[in-house]
Amino acid sequence: MNYKKIFTEIENEFPKMEDPGRVPSYIPELGSIDPEKFGIHLATVTNRNYSLGDSDEKFSLQSIAKVLALTLAFKLEDENLWNRVGVEPSGTPFNSLVQLDFEKGVPRNPLINAGALVICDVLVSRLKNPRHEFLEFVRNFSGNPNIDYNMKVAESEKQTSHRNAALINLMKDYGNIKNDIGIVLDFYFNLCSLEMTCKELAHVFLFLAAHGTHPKTKIEVISGSKAKRINAIMLLCGFYDEAGEFSFKVGLPGKSGVGGGIIAVHPEQYSIAVWSPRLNKKGNSYKGMKVLEFLTDRTQSSIF
């Protein structure tokens, strides 16, 4: 596939494209990001790389990091994990209290906020030092010792995360949070503050394009069967109540974050990271979704 040619087409068309999205202001540290930033990196399982724009500038992964936490929790818990969190699309906003209350404290899936809080609770139970051990897990299998949290972003989230506090208290009331709420929330804020460049992000997620084994380090991050299931959850649930739209237009497993990033995976071929901070009304990068739709249309390489 001539990705170089396609990236040239993207460079000619997208930086000047009108973008009606807005940078999120409810997390102050994210609201200060230059809204014109735009980066892409595609990494293939055969070690070919294609970059564009601000692809070497770090940004906050936010909800994209939930996939990595899910990977570690699934590795540790096996099928027992699904006793506490579902695998269905939410169809509601990522921080909905109504759905969580209706379903008695069991989150619809692990990629909405409530589900990610349950995943964090699982990791707090299973790890002696969750913040450190999770970071080492990602650094180790990716071969990148420079991946780290952004403490300013974590603190900014802590000061403004009243809805997440409500979600975790509701789940605690239903008995689906086992540990101290403050400890779980602290780990969650750090998880969301994880930052990478587009290049780093694309390389980290290559394990999901290679049946669970990272093609660079040769480390089996998770079994092929479990990698298949994580990809399925990303396809169905990776974009909150816009997951169907992403599957319909892009046709790849993926995950967005309110930091403006999107990661998408084509099994056995590549992973691609896009960063553009302006978000649409559903909380997903407006330009990022357009770029990925353009890419899969041009390459005719969706999974469908």
C-alpha positions, 0 to 999 in steps of 0.5 A, spaced: 500 500 500 502 506 498 501 510 504 506 515 502 502 518 497 496 517 501 499 521 507 501 527 501 494 527 500 492 528 507 497 533 508 494 537 502 487 537 504 486 536 512 490 542 515 486 547 511 480 544 512 475 547 516 474 544 523 468 546 527 470 542 533 472 545 540 478 544 545 475 541 552 475 546 557 472 542 563 479 540 564 483 546 564 490 543 563 487 540 556 484 547 555 490 550 554 493 546 548 493 549 541 487 547 537 491 547 531 495 542 532 495 536 527 499 530 527 499 523 524 503 516 525 502 510 522 506 504 524 506 497 520 507 490 523 513 490 518 516 496 521 514 501 516 513 508 519 509 514 516 508 521 519 505 527 518 505 534 522 506 534 529 507 527 530 513 527 535 509 532 540 506 529 546 499 529 548 494 527 553 491 520 552 486 520 556 481 515 555 485 511 550 489 509 556 483 505 558 485 500 553 491 499 556 489 498 563 483 493 560 489 489 557 492 488 563 486 487 567 484 482 562 491 479 562 490 478 570 483 476 571 481 472 565 473 471 564 472 473 571 473 480 569 466 480 565 462 479 572 463 486 574 463 490 567 459 488 560 462 489 553 456 492 550 455 499 547 453 504 551 449 509 547 449 514 552 455 519 554 461 517 557 460 519 564 452 517 564 449 516 571 442 514 569 444 508 565 449 506 571 444 507 576 439 503 572 443 497 571 445 497 578 452 499 578 455 494 573 458 499 567 456 497 560 463 496 558 470 498 560 471 504 556 466 509 558 468 512 565 464 508 570 467 501 566 474 504 566 473 506 574 472 498 575 478 496 571 482 501 575 479 498 582 481 491 579 488 493 578 488 496 585 486 490 588 491 486 584 497 490 584 502 492 590 503 499 586 498 500 581 501 506 578 508 504 578 506 497 575 502 499 570 507 504 567 512 499 567 507 494 564 506 499 558 514 501 558 516 494 558 512 491 552 513 497 548 520 497 549 519 505 550 522 507 557 520 514 556 513 513 557 510 517 563 504 520 566 503 528 566 502 530 573 499 537 571 494 534 567 492 529 573 492 534 578 487 538 573 483 532 572 483 531 580 480 538 581 474 538 576 472 530 576 466 531 580 462 527 575 467 521 576 466 521 584 459 521 583 460 515 578 465 511 583 460 513 589 454 510 586 458 503 584 461 503 591 454 503 593 452 497 589 458 493 591 462 494 585 468 498 587 472 494 592 477 499 594 478 505 597 475 510 593 480 516 593 486 510 591 482 508 585 480 515 583 488 517 584 490 511 579 484 513 574 487 520 574 494 518 573 492 513 568 488 518 563 494 523 564 498 518 560 502 522 555 505 520 548 506 522 541 503 519 535 509 515 533 509 512 540 502 511 541 502 507 534 508 503 536 505 501 543 498 499 540 501 494 535 500 488 539 493 489 537 495 489 530 499 482 531 494 478 535 497 480 542 504 479 541 508 486 540 512 485 533 518 490 535 519 487 542 516 480 541 513 480 548 506 477 548 502 482 551 496 478 551 493 472 548 491 472 541 484 470 543 484 476 548 487 481 543 481 479 538 476 481 544 479 487 546 479 489 538 472 487 538 470 492 544 474 498 541 470 497 535 463 497 539 465 501 544 471 506 543 467 512 541 462 512 546 455 514 543 458 515 536 461 508 536 456 506 530 458 512 526 466 510 527 465 503 525 460 505 519 465 510 516 472 508 518 471 500 519 476 499 524 477 498 531 479 504 535 479 509 541 478 516 542 480 521 548 478 528 550 485 530 549 484 530 541 487 523 540 485 517 536 488 510 535 485 505 530 488 498 529 487 494 522 489 487 524 495 484 521 497 490 518 498 497 522 496 501 527 495 509 526 495 515 531 491 521 529 492 527 534 487 534 533 485 537 539 478 540 537 472 535 539 465 534 536 459 534 540 460 527 542 467 528 545 471 525 539 476 529 535 473 532 529 478 532 524 481 525 526 475 522 525 475 525 518 482 523 516 481 516 518 475 515 514 479 518 508 484 513 509 480 507 509 476 509 503 483 511 499 486 504 501 479 500 501 482 497 508 477 497 513 475 490 516 469 489 513 
